[in-house]
């Protein structure tokens, strides 16, 4: 039984999920004679998590990060020029990375929490010289 009666003392550490899984896949393939193409995916699952000292839970969350690379092995002055298009939390899952319920704060008037990043996307260029 997962229900904890009000006023009961919970003896487990809060903020840690019982189930955490991570899956990562990376693949790089040549494209023609001059380029390589790379694809990368990371899937993280964090199970239901007790938060704070009161019987409050954060729902389980699955977060997917992905990126695509175009790699130019050699140019006149640079080696391994890589252009990467990436996305973190690509399905825009809303979740707390940490949470303190109102009953556990000093003023007991409002809860405090940090949200995970909401779907940042970008382009990165790197090279060796």
Secondary structure, DSSP 8 states (H G I E B T S, - for coil): -----TT----S-TT-BS-EEEEEEEEEEEETTTEEEEEEEEEEEE--EEETTTTEEE--EEEEEEEEEEEEEE-SS-EEEEEEEEESSTT----EEEEE-GGGSSSSSS-EEEE-----EEEEEEEE-
